């Protein structure tokens, strides 16, 4: 998902913000993140949580990839273009 978001936006910061927010939610001490609470309690609940998360992230990534292929192709060209720097060997 992170790679798709970078290709879609052409920037790294949106991916960093989403990752930070996801980490805050994951490592917070809320009922959503505690074992044995609600529908995600126990081994089966953990498996359900993983499957739901996987389906949501993959669906969102597929949507972004399919929605605007031309933009993604442009961003790939920009991101893979060799930049001239002081370290570049002539």
C-alpha positions in Angstrom: 0.0 0.0 0.0 2.8 2.4 0.8 4.4 1.9 -2.6 1.1 2.4 -4.4 0.6 5.6 -2.4 4.1 6.9 -3.3 3.5 6.1 -7.0 0.0 7.7 -6.9 1.1 10.9 -5.1 4.7 11.2 -6.3 5.6 12.2 -2.8 6.8 10.4 0.3 5.2 12.4 3.0 1.6 11.2 2.6 2.8 7.6 3.2 4.8 8.7 6.2 1.7 10.4 7.7 -0.6 7.4 7.2 2.1 5.1 8.6 2.5 7.2 11.7 -1.3 7.4 12.3 -1.6 3.6 11.8 1.2 3.0 14.2 -0.4 5.3 16.8 -3.6 3.4 16.5 -1.9 0.0 16.6 0.3 0.7 19.7 -2.4 2.7 21.6 -4.0 1.2 24.6 -7.6 1.2 23.3 -10.2 -1.5 23.3 -9.6 -1.9 19.6 -6.0 -3.0 20.1 -6.3 -5.2 23.2 -6.5 -9.0 22.9 -9.6 -10.7 24.0 -11.9 -7.7 23.5 -14.9 -7.6 21.1 -15.1 -9.6 17.9 -11.3 -9.5 17.5 -10.6 -11.4 20.7 -8.7 -14.7 20.7 -7.0 -16.6 17.9 -10.0 -16.6 15.5 -10.6 -12.9 16.2 -7.0 -12.1 15.4 -7.3 -14.0 12.2 -10.5 -12.1 11.3 -8.7 -8.8 12.0 -5.8 -9.7 9.7 -8.1 -10.8 6.9 -10.2 -7.7 7.2 -7.1 -5.4 7.3 -5.6 -7.2 4.3 -8.7 -7.0 2.2 -9.2 -3.3 3.0 -5.5 -2.3 2.2 -5.3 -4.4 -0.9 -8.6 -3.1 -2.2 -7.6 0.5 -1.6 -4.2 -0.1 -3.3 -5.9 -1.8 -6.3 -8.4 1.1 -6.5 -5.5 3.7 -6.6 -3.6 1.7 -9.2 -6.6 1.2 -11.5 -8.1 4.7 -11.0 -5.5 6.8 -12.7 -2.8 4.8 -14.6 -1.5 7.8 -16.5 -0.7 9.7 -13.3 1.1 6.7 -11.9 3.1 6.2 -15.1 4.2 9.9 -15.0 5.2 9.6 -11.3 7.1 6.4 -12.0 9.1 8.2 -14.7 9.8 11.2 -12.5 10.7 9.1 -9.5 13.1 6.8 -11.5 14.7 9.6 -13.4 18.4 10.0 -12.6 19.1 13.3 -11.0 22.4 15.2 -11.5 24.2 15.7 -8.2 27.7 16.4 -7.1 28.1 12.7 -6.5 27.2 11.8 -10.1 30.1 10.5 -12.1 30.4 12.3 -15.5 
